[in-house]
Amino acid sequence: MTPVVQDFLTTFDRLTDSERLDLASEIFKRTAYLDFPPLTDEELVLSAEEIFLQLDEEESAYES
């Protein structure tokens, strides 16, 4: 991740919920028609693993 992107994300984290929704909406509009390359099987597996680990973490926190 480049420093510019990291700064952008840090700024995003400081926004109010309403501002985050506005920004996310604008980003979705601007990226909807970009030609993204297809994800590899490895990328899909890593993404799924990340999601399942996060869900496990949330479930553990809920049960505590």
MARMIBA-944558 format. One record per residue (C-alpha): x, z, y. Coordinates in nm, 2 decimals. Layout:
BEGIN
+--------+--------+--------+
:      X :      Z :      Y :
+--------+--------+--------+
:      X :      Z :      Y :
...
+--------+--------+--------+
//
This chain:
BEGIN
+--------+--------+--------+
:      X :      Z :      Y :
+--------+--------+--------+
:   0.00 :   0.00 :   0.00 :
:   0.14 :  -0.09 :   0.34 :
:   0.18 :   0.16 :   0.62 :
:  -0.08 :  -0.03 :   0.82 :
:  -0.34 :   0.01 :   0.54 :
:  -0.25 :   0.37 :   0.49 :
:  -0.30 :   0.44 :   0.86 :
:  -0.63 :   0.26 :   0.85 :
:  -0.75 :   0.48 :   0.56 :
:  -0.63 :   0.79 :   0.73 :
:  -0.83 :   0.70 :   1.04 :
:  -1.13 :   0.61 :   0.81 :
:  -1.12 :   0.96 :   0.66 :
:  -1.15 :   1.11 :   1.01 :
:  -1.47 :   0.92 :   1.09 :
:  -1.81 :   1.07 :   1.08 :
:  -2.04 :   0.97 :   0.79 :
:  -2.23 :   0.74 :   1.02 :
:  -1.92 :   0.57 :   1.14 :
:  -1.79 :   0.52 :   0.79 :
:  -2.11 :   0.35 :   0.69 :
:  -2.09 :   0.12 :   0.99 :
:  -1.74 :   0.03 :   0.91 :
:  -1.80 :  -0.02 :   0.54 :
:  -2.09 :  -0.24 :   0.62 :
:  -1.87 :  -0.46 :   0.85 :
:  -1.59 :  -0.48 :   0.59 :
:  -1.84 :  -0.59 :   0.32 :
:  -1.98 :  -0.86 :   0.54 :
:  -1.63 :  -0.99 :   0.63 :
:  -1.50 :  -0.98 :   0.27 :
:  -1.81 :  -1.10 :   0.08 :
:  -1.70 :  -1.46 :   0.07 :
:  -1.32 :  -1.41 :   0.01 :
:  -1.20 :  -1.58 :  -0.31 :
:  -1.06 :  -1.29 :  -0.51 :
:  -0.86 :  -1.37 :  -0.82 :
:  -1.02 :  -1.26 :  -1.14 :
:  -0.92 :  -0.91 :  -1.26 :
:  -0.70 :  -0.89 :  -1.57 :
:  -0.80 :  -0.70 :  -1.87 :
:  -0.53 :  -0.44 :  -1.78 :
:  -0.68 :  -0.40 :  -1.43 :
:  -1.02 :  -0.35 :  -1.57 :
:  -0.90 :  -0.09 :  -1.83 :
:  -0.71 :   0.10 :  -1.56 :
:  -1.02 :   0.10 :  -1.33 :
:  -1.25 :   0.22 :  -1.61 :
:  -1.00 :   0.49 :  -1.70 :
:  -0.98 :   0.61 :  -1.34 :
:  -1.36 :   0.62 :  -1.32 :
:  -1.40 :   0.81 :  -1.64 :
:  -1.13 :   1.06 :  -1.54 :
:  -1.30 :   1.12 :  -1.21 :
:  -1.64 :   1.17 :  -1.39 :
:  -1.48 :   1.42 :  -1.63 :
:  -1.33 :   1.61 :  -1.34 :
:  -1.66 :   1.62 :  -1.16 :
:  -1.84 :   1.73 :  -1.48 :
:  -1.58 :   2.01 :  -1.54 :
:  -1.62 :   2.13 :  -1.18 :
:  -2.00 :   2.13 :  -1.22 :
:  -1.98 :   2.33 :  -1.54 :
:  -1.75 :   2.60 :  -1.39 :
+--------+--------+--------+
//
